[in-house]
C-alpha cells in the first residue's frame, strides 16, 4: 500500500485523522503517567506492591496493556531491585 498523502484528503478526513491521533497520544500519555505513578509508589507499598499494582492497572482497563508494558520497561531499568520489595 502506498504512503498516505494527507494533501489528497478532504478537510473532514484530515480532521478525523488529527482527532484520532490526538486521542491516541492522550491515551499514551495517560498510560505512561499511570506506569510512572505505580513505579514511583512501589517501595511505599512494601511486599504487597505487586497486588496493589495489579489493582491499579485493573481500574483502568483501557490503559492496562500499554501501562503494563511501560511499567515492565521501568522495572527492567530499575537496577534489578524489582523483586526485593
C-alpha positions in Angstrom: 0.0 0.0 0.0 1.5 3.4 -1.0 2.0 6.0 1.7 -0.9 8.2 2.8 -0.8 11.7 1.4 -2.8 14.0 3.7 -2.9 16.6 1.0 -5.1 14.5 -1.2 -7.7 14.0 1.6 -10.7 16.2 2.2 -10.5 18.6 5.2 -13.1 16.4 7.0 -10.8 13.3 6.5 -7.7 15.2 7.7 -9.7 16.5 10.8 -10.8 12.9 11.6 -7.2 11.7 11.4 -6.0 14.5 13.5 -8.7 13.8 16.1 -7.8 10.1 16.2 -4.1 11.0 16.5 -4.8 13.3 19.5 -6.9 10.6 21.1 -4.1 8.1 20.8 -1.5 10.5 22.1 -3.6 11.3 25.1 -4.2 7.6 25.9 -0.4 7.0 25.5 0.3 9.9 27.9 -2.2 8.6 30.5 -0.7 5.1 30.3 2.8 6.4 30.8 1.6 8.5 33.7 -0.1 5.5 35.3 3.0 3.3 34.9 5.3 6.0 36.4 3.0 6.5 39.4 2.9 2.8 40.1 6.7 2.6 39.7 7.3 5.6 42.0 5.0 4.2 44.7 6.1 0.6 44.7 8.6 1.0 47.6 6.0 2.7 49.8 3.6 -0.3 49.3 6.1 -2.8 50.7 5.9 -6.5 49.9 2.3 -6.3 48.6 3.1 -3.8 45.9 2.5 -6.2 43.1 -1.0 -6.9 44.2 -1.6 -3.2 44.6 -0.2 -2.6 41.2 -2.5 -5.2 39.6 -5.5 -3.5 41.2 -4.3 -0.1 40.0 -4.0 -1.4 36.4 -7.3 -3.2 36.5 -9.1 0.1 37.4 -8.1 1.5 34.1 -8.7 -1.4 31.6 -8.4 1.0 28.6 -4.8 1.8 29.7 -3.8 -1.5 31.3 -2.0 -3.2 28.4 0.1 -0.1 27.5 0.7 0.9 31.1 1.9 -2.7 31.9 4.4 -2.6 29.0 5.8 0.7 30.2 5.9 -0.5 33.8 7.8 -3.6 32.8 10.3 -1.4 30.9 10.7 0.8 34.0 11.2 -2.3 36.2 13.9 -3.6 33.9 15.7 -0.3 34.2 15.4 -0.3 38.0 18.8 -1.9 38.5 17.5 -5.3 39.5 15.6 -4.4 42.7 12.2 -5.2 41.1 11.6 -8.3 43.3 13.1 -7.1 46.6 10.1 -5.1 47.7 
